[in-house]
Amino acid sequence: MPGTPLPADKVRQALARIAAWRLAPGEPVACPVCEAPGLDIKDRSTRPHAEWYALTCPSCGLEHTLHIPMAPTMPGGD
């Protein structure tokens, strides 16, 4: 049975939690849905094309993958 998806109104908060996790990957992260500590974040990105983050919360059952498309590189740009 699949877990609970991320509500649309929590996406911005989830992105902020991912940013904090990237700065301090060893620190606990609170779930953007239930605020319980212990959000599991897995980076499944395919850079330079897109960022993908799998979010799982054991407290509320959140299971969601966020896809963040990245801008294509322009020819001749450095």
N, C-alpha and C positions, 0 to 999 in steps of 0.2 A: 504494500500500500504506500503510495507516495506521501511525502510529508506536506506540511503546510507551505503554500507559496508566500512570497513577500507581498504585503499589501502595497498598492501603488503609492499611498501617502507616506510610506516608510522608505522609499527608494533614496531620497536625498540623505536621510539619516544613515542608511546602509553605506552609501558612498563615503560619508564622513568617517564611519567606523573602519572602512577599508583603508582610507588614507592614514588614519591613526595606526592601524596595524602594520602598514608598510613602513612607517617611521620607527615603530617599536614592536617588532614581531614576537618578542618574548613576553610581552605584557598581555594580561587577560583583556578580552574585548567583550563589552556588553551587547546582547542581542538588540537589534533595532526594533523588534516587535515587543518582547516581554521584558527587556532591560536586565535579564539575568546574565551574570557573567558566564563566560565559557563558550561564546560563539566561536565555532570552528570556521576558519577561512582558508580555502585552498586556492592558490593562484594557478589557473589553468590557461593562462594567456598564450596567445600565438602572436607575439610581437614580431614584426612591427605592424601587424594587421589589426589586431584587436586585443583587448584585455577581457578575460573571463574570470570571474571569481565565484566559487561554489561556497555558499553560506549554509551552515547547519547549526541548529540550536537544539541541544538535548532537552532543554527545559520546556519549550513550547512546540517542538516538532518542526520548526522552520527548516525547509529544504528548498533552496532557490539558487539559481545561477544568474549572475548579472553579466550582461554583455555590454562592453563599452567599445564601440568602433573607434579606430584611430584614423586620423587623416592620412591619405596616401602621400607618399613623398613625391615631390615635384622634380622632374628631370632638371638637372643642372643646379639644383638648390643645395647649398651646403650649410 
